[in-house]
């Protein structure tokens, strides 16, 4: 009997190993569709990096000169060092601000803490270029900060077009993301350990450093690395701040080589992109390792978990003041600066004369037909089309993965490949594909929709997968027993039960796709500009008041969408 059972276990293990490499026809078809859209950009990026660029923009002869020139150039090392310093500094600033916010919201009874999440959700759909421009207006030579430094303290004006300026602006811009992710980390830590520490006489600050930080160390380190990676591949701040101050990083090197006013050097941009892709892949591998090791620090159990808040007493109003200060720093001041600038015929700082010049002339110009209206229409088409393509497709993929259909593991891996692509690299990769296609697609809105759909595939997969796991398999089995086919079960049982989560994902992908700058920047053509690219071009042309008025109108529109997303998710408890 023992021998028979051993033989049975051996056969089961062999069957599992065999089934691991089996694929259902549907899974195989979905894998093929994903590879059609993901593999060509990767292959073309590598191919372009080892070829020269012909006069008509097509591929030239095979050569290693692009990599040789890249590594032989002293500018590459300088850009790499600048990128590392900039990413580390930005991560530190955002972690500090976001952690303070998360602690006050998740761990204390600070009044008004419930509104912080709404502000973070609203910031999702606002193009990052608006934040950057606002802070350049605030910290620029004619801005209010330098006005105070020179008139009140007699100091020399600070130069925001520097590495410290890049770090400060990027760090502040990443604060809402850090707050949302850090909140989930703190929410998963049992407060009984902190209560025991304070009952033993430790102060809240000592408890935070000795208990909270140590228990949440894997999550905090993973978050720090994730923010570092996102800053490492960021484009808006390096392009708007760094280039004006002659500070290059890897992403701006890629942009300049592929967006030259003369003949773009696609080979050089491809070589830069491959190097950046390799670096980000290594960093994301470390991030995955940190995330997998987090189970060693689990403290939440079914019996002992008690999510309690710390009573700050009279200090709770000081906590509210801190939250308000961070809100003004992250959102309030930039938006107020945009509103002020939008009412000016030209921007020359804040003064009594500037207040006397205020008018709605810039807003009146936006009401007629023109570039702004076209950009609005293109942006909403881009966001709606991207979300509509991604959500149903990833819902089907995520359901097959959650039900462990043969080959589902590979489907999950392929759908998450775009995560390793820095956005500017993905833009260069699709640029290489579209330029070399036999039919005209480059410069159209379709090209941006395709690239955006690939970029946001992992987001749809993660949310849809979480929703599919909550649906008990017995409901699907009952449908199959009643005679329904697989397609009928998916459409009549799974989709209705997933609808709430999918609608939330649709709005999230819509918000993310409409605020992206670096992805459509290299792909749009005349007549297909989107809001983020239009704002970028206006700043490059020195049209600050026009940019500000357009930005204010867009912030109002996108805030309405963001509030709808927030109310939907709160109503159906998709977020805490």
N, C-alpha and C positions, 0 to 999 in steps of 0.2 A: 504493500500500500504506500509506503514511504517513497519507494522508487517510482511508483505510478504518479504520485503527486508531484515529485520532482520533474518527471517528464512533462507533466501538464504545465507546470510553471515555465519550463523551458520553451514549450510550444507557444505559450501566451506571450513571452518576451519576444520570441521571433516574429509572432504575428504583429505585435506592436511596432517592432522595427520596420517590418514590411509596410504596414499601414501608414507609417510616418511619411513614406515616399509615394503613397498613392494619392491621386488627384481625382476628384469628381469632375465631370465635364464642365459644370458651371464654374467651379473654382478655377479650373485651367483657363477657361475663356476670360474670366475677370483678371487673372494674372497676365494674360496676353495683352489685354487692353491697357493695363497699367504700364507694362513694359514698353508698349508702343509710344506712350507719352513721356516716360521717364528715361529710357535708355538712349534715345537719339540725342537729347541735350548733353548727356554725359559723354557719349562717344564723340560728338562733334566738338565739344570743349577740348577733349584730349587731342583730337585730330588737328584742330585749329592751332593748338599750342606748339605743334611740331611742324608747322608749315608757315611759309611766308604769306604776305597779302599782296595779291595782284592789284593792278591799277583800277580795275573795275570792282574791287572788293571781294573777289572770289579767292579760293585757295591757290597759293603759289606752290613752289617746290618744297619738298620735304627738307627740313633742317632742324638742327638742335640749337641754332643761334639764339632763339628766343630765351631758352633757359640759360644758355651761356651768358648772354648779355644781362639777364636778370641777376644771376648770382655774382657776376663780375662787377656789377654796378654798386658803388657805395651808397647810392640812394635807396636801394632795396633794404640794406641793413638799417639805414636811418628810418625808413618807413616802418620796418618791423619793430624797432625799439619804440618809436612813437606810438604804434598801435598797442603794444603791451602796456606801456605807462598809462596811456589813455584809458584802456579797458580796466586796468586795476583801479585807477583813481575813480572812474565812474562807478564801478561796482561798490567801492567802499562808501562813497557818498550816498548812493541809493540804498544800500543796506542799512546805513545808520538812520536815515530818515524813515524808510519803510518799516524798520523794526520798531522804532519809537511809536509810530502810528499803530502797528499791529498789537504791541503790548498794551497800549491804552484802550484799544477797542476790544481786544479779546480777553484781557486779564483784569480790567478795572471797571468801576461803575461811573466812569467819566460821562457827564451829560453830553448829548449830541453825538455820541460815538456811532450811532446807527446810520448817520448820514455820510460817513466816510466812504462806505462801500459804494454808495450812489455816485459820489464824485469820481471814484476810480473807474466805475463802469462808463460814465460819460466820457472820460478821457480816452477810452478805447477807440472811438471813431474819429477823434480830432487828428488831422494830419500832423505828424511830428514836426513837419517843417514850420507850422504855425508857432509851436512852442519855441523853436529855435529862433525864429525871427523876432518873437516878442522879447526874448531875453537879450538879443542883440540890440534891440531898441532901448531896453532898460539899462544895459551895461555898456552900451556904445559910448563913443566920445561925446556925443550930444545928449546922452541919456541922463535921467535924473540921478543915478548913483554917482557918476562922474561930476555932475553939477554940485552935489553935496560935498564931495571930496575936495573940489577946488575952491568953492566959495566959503564953506564953513571951516574946513580944516587946513586949507592952503596946500594940499597935497597934489602931486602930479596925477593926471588922469590915468586910470588903469586901462590896460590894453586887453580887451576881451578876446581879441583875435590871437589867442595864444593857447598853449597846451592846458594851462589852468582853466581858461575859459571854456575849452572843449569839455574838460572833466566836470566842471560845475554844471554846465547846461545839460550834458548827457545824464549825469547822476540825478539831477532833479527830474528829468523826463522819465527816468526808469522807476521813480519812487512808487507810482500807483501799481505797477506790476509787482514790485517787491512786496508791497503791503498785502496784496491779494494772496501771493504765494506764502509769505511769512505767516499770515493769519491761519492758513490751513495747517502749517507746522505747529503753531502754538495751540491750535484747537485740538491737536492730537496728543497733547501732553497732559497727563493726569495732574490736576492742581493739588492733590493731596500731598505730594512731595514738597511743593512750595509752602503749603500751609504748615507742614511739620517743621520746616526750616524757620519760618517766622515765629512759630510757637516756642522754638528753642532760643529765641532772642535775636535772630538775624534780621537785618533791615531788608526792606524790599529790594534795594539795589544789590546787596550782598547775595540775597536769594536768587536774583536774576543771573548774576555771574557764576555762582557756584552750583546752582540747581538747574535752572531753566536752560541756560546755554549748554550745559553738559548733556542734558537729556536730549535736547533738540539738535545736538552737534551734527549728526549726519544730514539732517534736513537743511540746516543752516549752511553747511559746507556745499551741499549740492546746489542750493539756491545761489550762493556766492559764485560758484563756478558757472551756473547757467547765466547769470547776469554778466559775468565776465565774457562769456562766449557771445552773448547778444551785443555787448559793447564792442567786442573785437570785430564783429561783422557789420556794425552800424555804418550808415552812410550820410544821413542828413546833416548831423553836426560836423563831421569832418569836411563835408562839401561846402557848407555855408560858413563855417567858422575857420576850419583849418586851412582851406585853400586861400582864403583872404589874408591869412597870416603866414603863408608859405610853410605850413606844417602839413606834410603829407603822411597819410597812413595807407595801408594796403588797399582799402576800398576806393579811395580817391585815385590811387594809381591805376586801378582797373578802369574806373570811369574815364579818366583823362586819355588813356591809351585807346579806348573803344569809342570815344565821343570827341575825337579831335576835329577841329575846324578844317583841317586839311584832309589827308588820307588816313582814316582810322587804322591803327595797327592792331588788327584782331589777333594776330599771333602773340604779340606781347601781352595783350589783355588776357588771352587764354592761358599763358604761362603764369601770370599773376593769379588768375582764378584757380588754377589747379593747385598752386601752393597754398592759397588761403583755404581751399576745400580740404586739403590734407590736414592742416593745422586744426580747423574746426572739427573735423572727424575725430582726431585724437582727443580734443577737449570734451566732446560729447561722449566719447567712450569712457573717459574718467567720470563724467557726470552719471552715466549709467551704472558704473561700479559703485559710486557713492549711494545712489538710490537703492540698489539691490542690498547693500549692507545695512540699510536703515532698520530692518527687522530686529537687529540685535538690541535696539534701544526702545522697543515697544513697551509702553507703560499702561496703555488703555486695556482694561479687562472688563469682562461682563459684570463682575461683582464690585470692583473697587473704584471704578471711574466716576468722578463727581465733578462736573464742569461748574465750578464756583468762581465768583468774581471777588477781587480784592476791594474792600471798601477803603477809598482814599480819604474819607472824611472831608475836612475843609480843603484838602488839596485837590479834590476832584475838579474844582473850577480852574485850578492851574492846569490840570490835564486838558480841559476844554480849550484853554488858551493856547496850549501847545498844538493841539489838533487844528485849531483855527489858523495858527501861524503857518503850519505845514501846508494847509489847504491854500492859503494865500500865496505861499511860495510856489507851489506846484501848479495851481490853476488860477487863483484869483488875480494876482498881479499880471500874469501874461495876458489874460482876457481883458482886463481893464486897460492895459497898454494898447491892445489891438483896437479897442473901442475908441480910445483917445486919438490914436493915429488915423483911424478911418474917417474922422471928422475934420482932418486937416487937408488943405490944398497941397502942402508939402510938409515933411517932417523936419523940424529943427529943434527938438527938445521940448521940454515942458516949461512954459513961462506964461506970464500974463498976456503977452501978445499972441501966444499960441491959442489960449482960450478965447481970445477975441476973434480969431480966424475960423472958429469952428462952424461947420455947415454940413448939410447932407448931400452935397454935390456928388460925392463919390458913390453914394447909394443910388442916387437918381440915374447915374450912368449905367448901373448894373441892371436896371429894370428893362431896358430895351434889348433887342436882339443883338447877339454878339458872342464874344469868346466865353464870357462867364456862363451864359445860358447853355451854350453848347457843352461846356465842361461839366455843368450840373447834370445834364441829360446823359452824357457819356459815363459819368461816374456812377449814377444810379443804375444804368444798364450794366456796367461792369460788376458792381456789387451784387445786383439781383441775379445776373446770369451765372456768376461764379458760385454763389451760394446754391442756386437751383441745380447746377450741374453736380456739385460736390455732395450735397446732403443725401439725395436718394441713392447715389452710387455707393457712398461709404456706408449707408444704412444696410444695404444688401451685403457688402463685404464684411462689415462688423458682425452682422447676424451669423454669417457662415463661420466666421472665426470663433465667435462665442459658443456656437454649437459644435465646434471642433470637427467640422466637415473635413474629409480627406484633403490634405494640401492647404488647409486654412492657415497653418503657421506661416507658410511661404507668402500667402496673400497679405498677411499682417506685416511681414517684414518689408515687402515691396512697397506697400502703401506708406510706410514710414520713412522711406529713403529721402524724400524731400527735406526732412528735418535737418540733414547734415549739410544742406546747401545754404550758404550765406545768400541773402536775397540778391545782392548785386551780381554774384556768381551765377545764380540761376538765370538772371536777366541776360548776362553775356552768353550763357549756354543756349538759351532759346533764340537769341539774336543770331548766333552762328547757324542754327537750324533754319530759321525763317529766311535768312539772306540767301541760302543755298537751295531752297526749294524751287522746283520748276514752275510753280504757280505763285502769283503775287498775294502774300499774306502779311509780309512785314510792313509795319506802319499802320495796320488796321486795328480796330478794336477787338476783332476776333483773336489776334495774336496775344493781346494782353489778357483776354479772358482765358485762353488756353494755359498761359503761363501761371496766372493766378489760381486756376483750378488745381494745377499740379502742386503749387506752393502750399495750398491750404488743405490738401488731402489728409495729412496726419491729424489736423484738428477735428475734421469730421469723423475720422476713424475713432479717436479717443472718446469723444462724447457719445457717438452712436454705440460703441462697444460697451460703455458703462450702462447705457440704457437697455441694451439687449440682455445683459447679465441679470437685470432685475425682472425679466419676464420668465416665469417658470415654464420649463419645457413641457409640463403636463398639458398646458393650453394648446400647444402645437400638436402634441400627440393626439389630443381629443379631436382636433381638426382633421388630422390624417386618418384616424379611425373612422370618422364620418364620411370619408371618401374624397376629401379635398387633396389636390395635388400640392407639390411644393410651392409653386407660384401662387396658388390660391391661398395657401396658409400664410405666406409672407404678406400678401396684399390685404387679406381680410382679418388676420389676427395680429401679426407682428407690427405692421405699419400703424394701425390705429392705436396700439398700446405705446408705440414709440413717438407718436405725433407731438406730444408736448415737448419732449427732449429735442426732437428734430427741429421744431420751430425755434427753440432757443438757439440751437446750433446754427440754423439758417441766419438768424440775426447776428450772431457772433462773427461768422465768416463774412457777412455783408460789411460789418463795421471794420474788420481787419483789412479787407480788400480795398475799401474806398480810401483808407488813410495811408496806404503804402505809396512810397515815392520811388525808391530805387528800382522796383520791379518794372513799372511801366515807363520809367524815364528813358530807357534805351529802346523801347519797343513802339511807342506811340509815334504817329506821323501827323502831318497837317490835317486839322479837322477832327482828330481823334483824341485830343488832349483831355486829361482828367483833372479834377480839382487839384490834387497834390502836385502834379507836374506844372500846372498853370501857376500855382503859388510859387513854386521853385523858380520858374522862369521870370515871374514878376520881380522877385527879390534880386535875381541876377541882373535884371535891367534897371534896378534902382527905383522901382515904382512902389515904395513902401505904403503910401496911403491907399492906392488901389488894391494892393495885396491885403491890407488890413480890413478894408470894407468887405472884400470878397470873403475873407476869413471869418469875419463876424457873422455874416449871413450863413455861411456853411456851418459854423459852430451851433447856431440856433437850430438849423435843420437837423444836424446829426445829434444834438442833444435831445430833440423830440424822439428820434429813433432809439437812442440809448435809454431814455426813461421808459419807453415802451418795453424794451428788453429787460430792464431791471424789474419793472412791475410784473411782467410775465413770469420771470424766474422766481421772484418772491412769492407770487401767488401759488405757483405749483411746486414751491420748495425745491427748486433746482439749485439754489445757492442758499447758504446759511444766513 
